[in-house]
């Protein structure tokens, strides 16, 4: 990320903005989820008085996303505070194109080397995959 333009005031303003309204609605869920993440070693919680001085630190509002047949999901909204714009892209743009996964997968299966045998596929939802 290029956070060189983040002044202490900008960081303070981001923290003062707080979380999304959805986080307020699911406070208990967030407490449990964060405690679990800390226990698993995914997160370290620091007071803002320490975190604000970390070099190249940036902040995004916490929220939750309701799922139809599952429990709520913890999300961090990187569209706020210019996080998406400040993130440096290292992948080919087509990697992040939504809706193109199935055609790419089918192409790879169709053009796989038969010497390697049958192609198997699997679809997983890794709940902790992003932490």
C-alpha positions in Angstrom: 0.0 0.0 0.0 1.0 3.6 -0.5 -0.1 5.2 2.8 2.5 7.9 2.8 -0.2 10.5 2.5 -1.9 9.4 5.7 -1.4 12.2 8.2 -2.0 11.6 12.0 -5.2 13.7 11.6 -6.4 11.4 8.7 -5.8 8.3 10.9 -7.6 9.9 13.8 -10.6 10.8 11.5 -10.8 7.2 10.2 -10.8 5.8 13.8 -13.3 8.4 14.9 -15.6 7.3 12.0 -15.9 4.0 13.8 -17.6 0.8 12.6 -20.4 0.2 10.2 -23.9 0.1 11.6 -24.0 -3.6 11.0 -21.2 -4.0 13.6 -23.3 -2.3 16.2 -26.2 -4.7 15.5 -23.9 -7.8 16.0 -21.8 -6.7 18.9 -21.9 -10.0 20.7 -21.0 -11.9 17.6 -18.0 -9.6 16.9 -16.8 -10.0 20.5 -16.9 -13.8 20.2 -15.3 -13.8 16.7 -12.5 -11.4 17.7 -11.8 -13.5 20.8 -11.6 -16.6 18.6 -9.2 -14.9 16.1 -7.0 -13.7 18.9 -6.9 -17.1 20.4 -6.0 -18.7 17.1 -3.2 -16.1 16.6 -4.8 -14.4 13.5 -5.0 -11.0 15.2 -3.2 -9.0 17.8 -5.2 -6.3 19.5 -3.4 -3.0 20.2 -4.7 0.2 21.7 -5.0 2.9 19.1 -2.4 5.0 21.0 0.2 2.4 19.9 -1.3 1.3 16.6 -1.4 4.9 15.2 2.3 5.1 15.2 2.9 1.9 13.3 4.6 2.7 9.9 2.4 2.4 6.9 -0.7 1.6 9.0 -4.2 2.1 7.5 -7.7 1.6 8.8 -11.0 0.3 7.5 -14.4 0.1 9.1 -15.4 -3.2 10.6 -18.8 -4.6 9.8 -20.8 -7.8 9.4 -22.6 -9.4 6.5 -25.7 -11.4 7.1 -25.7 -14.8 5.4 -29.0 -16.5 4.4 -28.4 -20.0 5.8 -25.2 -19.4 7.9 -24.1 -17.3 10.8 -23.1 -13.7 10.1 -19.7 -13.0 8.7 -17.2 -10.5 9.9 -16.1 -8.1 7.1 -13.7 -5.1 6.8 -14.8 -2.6 4.2 -11.7 -1.5 2.2 -13.8 0.8 0.0 -13.7 3.4 2.7 -10.8 5.8 3.4 -9.2 5.1 -0.1 -7.9 1.7 0.9 -8.7 0.1 -2.5 -7.1 3.0 -4.4 -4.0 2.9 -2.2 -3.5 -0.9 -2.6 -0.8 -1.8 -5.1 -1.9 -4.5 -7.6 0.6 -7.3 -8.1 -1.7 -9.7 -9.9 -2.9 -9.8 -13.5 -6.2 -7.9 -13.7 -8.1 -10.9 -15.1 -7.4 -12.8 -11.9 -9.9 -10.6 -10.0 -12.7 -10.7 -12.6 -15.9 -12.0 -11.1 -18.0 -14.3 -13.2 -15.1 -15.7 -15.2 -14.1 -18.5 -12.9 -16.1 -21.3 -14.4 -15.0 -20.6 -18.0 -11.3 -20.4 -16.9 -11.7 -23.6 -14.9 -13.4 -25.5 -17.8 -10.6 -24.3 -20.1 -7.9 -25.6 -17.8 -9.7 -29.0 -17.4 -10.2 -29.3 -21.2 -6.6 -28.5 -21.9 -5.0 -30.5 -19.1 -2.4 -33.0 -20.0 -4.0 -36.5 -20.1 -0.8 -38.1 -19.0 -1.5 -36.8 -15.5 -4.8 -38.7 -15.3 -8.4 -37.6 -14.4 -8.9 -34.0 -13.3 -10.7 -33.6 -10.0 -12.2 -30.3 -8.8 -13.4 -29.2 -5.4 -15.2 -26.1 -4.2 -14.5 -25.1 -0.6 -15.5 -22.3 1.7 -12.6 -21.7 3.9 -14.1 -19.7 6.8 -10.8 -18.6 8.2 -9.0 -18.4 4.8 -8.6 -14.7 4.8 -7.1 -14.4 8.3 
